Amino acid sequence: MTAWIVAALAVCASAGFALWLRRGERARLLRMERMLDGALAGEFRPEEFDESLQSSVESRLRDCLAASALSARELRAEKARIEGLISDVAHQTRTPVSNLLLYAQLLSEQELPPQARDCAASMEAQAEKLRALMDALVKVSRLEAGVLALRPEASPVGPMLEAAVAQFRPAAEAKGIELALAPAAFSARFDPKWTGEALCNLLDNAVKYAPEGGHVRVSAQPGELFCRVDVTDDGPGVPESERARIFSRFGRGAAHARDEGVGLGLYLVREIASGQGGYVKLSCPEGGGSVFSLFLPSLSKP
């Protein structure tokens, strides 16, 4: 009988110990869950723990999350400093560049010898190039630093295409280029402002490199995963060996190294496309010309 009592007490003690362990493990898991929830919300705060009850894994997790929270705060502070620096640079350079352009225009309106008039025209062109470079650098820097966030949303594609084409129609007409737009009565998921910027960069290239009397066509078609926007021109095209490089920062084709431009337009297109889950692609038909395709997530894409 005594043996049975001892066995029963042992079973009860084992059950009680197992229950105590389970409750302790549950409490530990709940603490870890709270830590992870706080870290994901960006609000992690270390709690006070009884070291005698705290497991090694829990302790390491706490230290890791504390370090991660500190890094996140430092990163936010660094982004704020970068944003301030970019704003200061943009502000400090805008006025001198505008003054250079103004003085160059005033000089060109004066009675000048031919050589001086050429110098004034070159000065105005270089100042305009500097302004375009600063604008592009500010946009790229803000995107890369995360200062300007892309906000994709369900938006109609047609109005964005129409606005971009209307902006470049005068430049196309000045070169005798036929700028055509195919109807696009559907929607996709994209940031209207920044995607419009990317499309304008593609159109700027197309109009710039299409020959006088040439053709530029903008079209779009929906897809199951992506909406595809094509900007097609009949310019000289891009050699296969240079097609990857032109999407890099300051990437320029060898044949156009001396042409107008700063080599940031296509890089900005790539950053805008990838920043909202899309991508950009270049293809050059055998007959000549280029097709820049901007892929935007469709509404049906998970």
Summary of the structure (lengths in Angstrom):
residues: 302
radius of gyration: 30.5
end to end distance: 67.9
largest distance: 125.1
contacts: 849
relative contact order: 0.08
helix: 59%
strand: 13%
